[in-house]
Amino acid sequence: MSAFPDPRLLSIHDFTYQLPAARIAPEPLPNRDQSQLLVYRAGTIQDQRFTDLPAELPADALLVFNNTKVVRARLFCQKPTGGIVELFCLEPVAPHRAVELAMQQTGSCAWKCLVGNGKRWKSGPVQVAFTLNNEPATLTAERLEAADGYSLIQFSWEPAAVPFAEVLRAAGHLPLPPYLNREDTDVDAVRYQTVYAAHEGAVAAPTAGLHFSDAVFADLKARHIATAELTLHVGAGTFQPVKADQMASHAMHAEPISANAAVLRQLLAHAPRPIIAVGTTSLRSLESLYWLGARLARQLPPADEPTLHVTQWQPYEGQPDVPLAEALQALLDYLERTGSDTIQATTQLLIAPGYTFRVVRGLVTNFHQPESTLLLLVAALIGSDWRRVYDHALAHDYRFLSYGDSSLLLP
């Protein structure tokens, strides 16, 4: 599907297009499911509405969703002198590195954060005063160390018995994409979440899912189109620009993924019928599950680290192929051996032209930024036709990026 033998040799500058600022959707539409839907099917392009999606899907498709929930990860803290320091919580460090456990931590915790106005914060604590259950509450932050553009921040709060998740809900703000260049609103509190969001931990929404409404789900059910859910907590790295001349010098961010045994059995039973990912995060999760299972099936150590992990270049290192069913069964066998019900892993998988898809046969996704790893993923799926798709979308007034319109890509 690609003329590139090795994605490490790619230049991101070959994957760009002119995106006028006026084409970036600044706000969501009044109704989730009223966006345009570009349907790409084996080289042909059609213009539809998102409510047409169920009718456009293969009748025997399995649609896989990412049920992560965006946390209110931006905190505006006040210095004793009155100045404001912005903290953007990226990932937990202590006492838990697992997001779900970190969100339930009480009293204190440490997170890796981005710091705004950091040069003005020399030392000492900063605070957020907020209301929790109609009572005054306080979050205190202290910077422990700074390196590589990030800071390690120690948080503590009163009342201490409250989980950190509740603190963020009450004291934090939604981390809207930086290109929206505005503060979050009450509308965003609802619309920058999918209707099926369940597990808190993302600092960016899986935006392909924002279009799905109860009415669309009802239509999927009426057409007997199967659905499944897994979790990838989207990290701030999804907005990380590619600065390297060649992709070999670009470091992909790691993100936690989880999928329970029931979902693995559903995937196993559905193959080889089409599995379609809702969003790039679902797609990366599904393909990462394959690589985790393939490694286990070959009886290799699951990772060089204590947790299961997919490296950035694992698919391109000349490893022998393992059938999908065998890889999925290896994951189920691993869960049985370890007495667990859920695969917990991290992935740095980079999908770019030259990648061979093992699980996914189609993708529901928005329109992505020029020179982004998300655009590389689209190009890996539909080849050089990505340019035709994007040229068509620009010529037909599609709205771009997080709050923009949608596409169904069926190569």
Sequence and secondary structure as in RCSB ss.txt:
>XXXX:A:sequence
MSAFPDPRLLSIHDFTYQLPAARIAPEPLPNRDQSQLLVYRAGTIQDQRFTDLPAELPADALLVFNNTKVVRARL
FCQKPTGGIVELFCLEPVAPHRAVELAMQQTGSCAWKCLVGNGKRWKSGPVQVAFTLNNEPATLTAERLEAADGY
SLIQFSWEPAAVPFAEVLRAAGHLPLPPYLNREDTDVDAVRYQTVYAAHEGAVAAPTAGLHFSDAVFADLKARHI
ATAELTLHVGAGTFQPVKADQMASHAMHAEPISANAAVLRQLLAHAPRPIIAVGTTSLRSLESLYWLGARLARQL
PPADEPTLHVTQWQPYEGQPDVPLAEALQALLDYLERTGSDTIQATTQLLIAPGYTFRVVRGLVTNFHQPESTLL
LLVAALIGSDWRRVYDHALAHDYRFLSYGDSSLLLP
>XXXX:A:secstr
  S S GGG  GGGS     GGGB  S  SSGGGSEEEEEETTEEEEEEGGGHHHHS TT EEEEE EEE   EE
EEE TTS EEEEEEEEEEES  SHHHHHT BSEEEEEEEEETGGG  SS EEEEEEETTEEEEEEEEEEEEETTE
EEEEEEEESTTSBHHHHHHHH B    GGG S   HHHHHHTS TT  EEEESS  GGGGG  HHHHHHHHHTT 
EEEEEEE   GGGG     SSGGG     EEEEEEHHHHHHHHHHTTS EEEESHHHHHHHHHHHHHHHHHHTT 
 S SSSSEEE TTGGGS      HHHHHHHHHHHHHHHT SEEEEEE     TT   SS SEEEEE   TT HHH
HHHHHHHTTHHHHHHHHHHHTT  BSTTS EEEEE 
